[in-house]
């Protein structure tokens, strides 16, 4: 199983991709409430998040990278803190992330 397929079947299921256009199939952007669900599912599966990017009115708003938090990509403390910071700083954001699904999960 490919990483994108795993994410679609296990993490993004029943959530709305806000991205429109040609790259909709390869780029995913979610509302604040949907992204919160994604973070819960990512933590459950032990999936790594390298980067979280936020968008406001179609433009990049802010970016958080796990290395700046001095945490491993699979450590939920960094991405929960980043998410909380973003959602309290600005309302109406959409969220995207760069994920890393382990080979062990993909082999299931």
Secondary structure, DSSP 8 states (H G I E B T S, - for coil): --HHHHHHHHTSTT------SGGGGT---EEHHHHHHHHHHHHHHT-EEEEEEEEETTEEEEEEEGGGGT--TT-HHHHHHHHHHHHHH-SS-EEEEEEE--HHHHT-
